[in-house]
Amino acid sequence: MDVPMLDSEEGEIASKLLSEGFQEAKKLRKPPRFSKLLSYYKDVTGFEETNPNAIMHHFIDMYGPDCENCGKPYRTETATFCPKCGNKRKL
């Protein structure tokens, strides 16, 4: 599934909102809802994510460059195999 990615600045804001969600839940003694984080992600990307943990995996800085064949990002900077299309990357 294609999901919108956050750049480094947006990722810092998302991380802060995740932390605030945990702090708020601790104070209220309720399970965390992370409504601020989910709302922020929707405002920035237009995508309505329901799982706050998933958002924390949508940082473009976590991945490598785009595949030359299909355009999806490699899983790491040093990855030589694209899991989407099977392209073999030459470093």
Helices and strands as residue ranges (DSSP letters): H 8-28, H 35-45, H 52-55, G 60-62
